[in-house]
Amino acid sequence: MSLVLIRLLHVLLGIFWAGSVLVSMLYLQPATEEAGPAGGEVMQQLQKRGFLGASLLAGLFAVLTGGYVLWKVSGGFDPSYMGSLRGIMLSTGGLTGLLALAVGAHVSRPTARKLGVVAERVAAAAGNPDPEDVVMMTRLRRRGTVALRIAGVLVVITLVTMTYGAHGS
């Protein structure tokens, strides 16, 4: 596959991934939180449809294709290229993208799965949930919100540094 096609794939995957993270952070999470139990239903439907998995998969392949493109354009990570402003910006974007992916895979996804299990138990309790489950749901929602915000900030840093590295230097 040509470098142009791999770069195009990297950009398209990155757009989907970054868009997913930012829409979730800015709109979905706050709206579902305010909607109460109905919001939980929406999140469960998104999870059943594979939204989080698709976003993480796009992120994984965006990072992998980006690493390959950087390796190719830098001449195998040549120190003179990597020490240039372009190399620093692109590698910084790659690092923050990798960190955002790690937060999504190791914090957001497991938290969402646990929250789904607890939410099902609460829904099955028909108005009389176990108090421990209610506390657990609150804790998991808070953890998910913090993880999403961290990933969102990292994604924005990635977008800015990648854009500058590709076009501004």
C-alpha positions in Angstrom: 0.0 0.0 0.0 1.4 3.4 -0.9 2.3 5.9 1.7 -0.3 8.3 0.4 -3.1 5.7 1.1 -1.7 4.9 4.5 -1.6 8.6 5.4 -5.2 9.0 4.2 -6.2 6.0 6.3 -4.4 7.5 9.3 -6.3 10.8 8.8 -9.7 9.3 8.3 -9.3 7.0 11.4 -8.0 9.9 13.4 -11.0 12.0 12.4 -13.5 9.3 13.5 -11.6 8.6 16.7 -11.1 12.2 17.8 -14.7 13.0 16.8 -16.0 10.2 18.8 -14.1 11.2 21.9 -14.9 14.9 21.6 -18.7 14.3 20.9 -18.8 11.9 23.8 -17.1 14.4 26.1 -18.9 17.5 25.1 -22.4 16.2 24.3 -23.2 12.5 25.0 -21.8 12.2 28.5 -23.4 15.4 29.9 -26.7 14.7 28.2 -27.0 11.2 29.4 -26.0 12.2 32.9 -28.7 14.8 33.0 -31.3 12.4 31.5 -30.9 10.1 34.5 -32.1 6.5 33.9 -33.1 7.2 30.3 -29.5 8.4 29.7 -28.2 5.1 31.0 -30.4 3.3 28.5 -29.0 5.3 25.6 -25.4 4.6 26.7 -26.3 0.9 27.0 -27.6 0.9 23.4 -24.5 2.7 22.2 -22.4 0.1 23.9 -24.4 -2.8 22.4 -23.9 -1.2 19.0 -20.1 -1.2 19.6 -19.6 2.6 19.7 -16.8 2.5 22.3 -15.2 -0.5 20.6 -15.3 1.1 17.2 -13.8 4.3 18.6 -11.0 2.4 20.3 -10.3 0.3 17.2 -10.1 3.4 15.1 -7.8 5.0 17.7 -5.5 1.9 17.7 -5.2 1.9 13.9 -4.8 5.7 13.8 -1.8 5.3 16.2 -0.3 2.4 14.3 -0.7 4.0 10.9 0.6 7.3 12.3 3.7 5.5 13.7 4.3 3.9 10.3 4.0 7.2 8.4 6.3 8.9 10.9 8.8 6.2 10.5 8.7 6.5 6.7 8.8 10.3 6.5 11.6 10.6 9.1 13.9 8.1 7.3 13.5 5.5 10.1 13.3 8.0 12.9 16.5 9.8 11.8 17.6 12.0 14.8 18.0 15.1 12.6 14.4 14.8 11.5 13.1 13.9 14.9 14.9 16.8 16.4 13.4 19.3 13.9 10.3 21.2 14.9 8.2 19.0 12.5 9.6 15.8 14.1 9.0 17.1 17.6 5.4 18.2 16.9 4.5 14.9 15.1 6.1 12.7 17.8 4.5 14.8 20.5 1.1 14.2 18.8 1.8 10.6 18.5 2.7 10.3 22.2 -0.5 12.2 23.3 -2.5 10.1 20.9 -1.1 6.9 22.4 -1.8 8.2 25.9 -5.4 9.0 25.0 -5.8 5.5 23.5 -4.4 4.0 26.7 -6.9 5.9 28.8 -9.7 4.7 26.6 -8.6 1.1 26.6 -7.6 0.7 30.2 -9.9 3.1 32.0 -12.9 4.1 29.9 -13.8 0.8 28.4 -13.6 -1.3 31.6 -15.4 1.4 33.5 -18.2 1.4 30.9 -18.5 -2.3 31.1 -18.7 -2.4 34.9 -21.2 0.5 34.8 -23.4 -1.4 32.3 -23.5 -4.5 34.6 -24.4 -2.4 37.7 -27.0 -0.4 35.8 -28.7 -3.6 34.7 -28.8 -4.8 38.3 -30.3 -1.4 39.4 -32.9 -1.6 36.6 -33.8 -5.1 37.5 -34.4 -4.1 41.1 -37.5 -2.3 40.0 -37.3 0.8 42.1 -35.6 -0.8 45.1 -31.9 -0.9 44.1 -29.2 -2.1 46.5 -27.6 1.0 48.0 -24.2 -0.4 47.3 -25.1 -0.5 43.6 -26.2 3.1 43.7 -22.9 4.2 45.3 -21.0 2.1 42.8 -22.8 3.6 39.8 -22.0 7.1 41.1 -18.3 6.2 41.5 -18.1 4.6 38.1 -19.8 7.5 36.4 -17.4 9.9 38.0 -14.4 7.7 37.0 -15.7 7.5 33.4 -16.3 11.3 33.2 -12.7 12.0 34.5 -11.2 9.5 32.0 -13.2 10.9 29.1 -12.1 14.4 30.0 -8.4 13.4 30.2 -8.7 11.5 26.9 -10.4 14.6 25.3 -7.7 16.9 26.4 -5.0 14.5 25.1 -6.9 14.2 21.8 -7.1 18.0 21.4 -3.3 18.2 22.0 -2.8 15.5 19.5 -4.9 17.3 16.9 -3.1 20.6 17.4 0.4 19.1 17.4 -0.3 16.8 14.4 -1.8 19.7 12.4 1.1 22.0 13.2 3.6 19.3 12.5 2.1 18.4 9.2 1.3 21.9 7.9 2.8 24.6 10.1 6.5 24.0 10.1 
